[in-house]
Amino acid sequence: MEKPFVKIIILIVACALFSSNVFAWGAKGHRIIGEIARRHLDPKVLKKIDKILQGESLAMCSTWMDHIKSNDSFDHMYAWHYCTIADNKTTYEDGTEEAKNGDVIITIERLIRELSSKNFTDGDERMAIRMLTHLIGDIHQPLHVGNGEDRGGNDLKIKWFEKNSNLHRIWDSEIIDYQDLSYTEYTNWINHIGDDNIEIYQNSNVREWALESKEIRMTGLYPDENSISLGYDYNYNHIETLNLRLYLAGVRLAHVLTAIYKN
């Protein structure tokens, strides 16, 4: 019979392995996106959304899709967090098996239609806003538009400041956590970094967002194959790109919600 201590160690290891593979942006990243969106919403639109969310903020509802991964009844949503655009592809192909079963692009497009029509496939309006908030965040994380070869960087094991990690986890949370800011402090820092071009950024569609992520994935995001540990230089070289992706996710989420709820 296993001792309680052994069972606890096994559980901790299993949870660590699970979380490293499935979470997009960490909780802080998603909350930054939700808070940026809130700050870019018209007060009348925000009032409608607050009522639907029953007082839950966009920042706090943004992590709902990760919290429910412990519930088997939501397993069909697992693939909704990512999509695949191979390195040699210049467009997204929606006829693939992955797309037919639902991926982040197909699901965001469906949620926008359903929130506009008020005819929902899964749950209700509150659930749809929670999912949309999360998935617009996911599609802006470059490694959630994967190449189909390394599970969005999860298979690329590398250290972050000499501690074991992988490339996906570094982009999800470790660069963000390294800045040592709360999600509201982080939002204050980056909330206006792209305001001069906000109309250009918002005048785009879901598939264009995915192609942006794919291009970032292919232009220097992957470290040199001889790299053992990433740290100061990698943070310096990529923090502006990461911050812009958080910002864009927030302002585009606000734009989508405004289009749905402005009338």
Summary of the structure (lengths in Angstrom):
residues: 263
radius of gyration: 18.4
end to end distance: 63.1
largest distance: 63.9
contacts: 802
relative contact order: 0.17
helix: 66%
strand: 5%
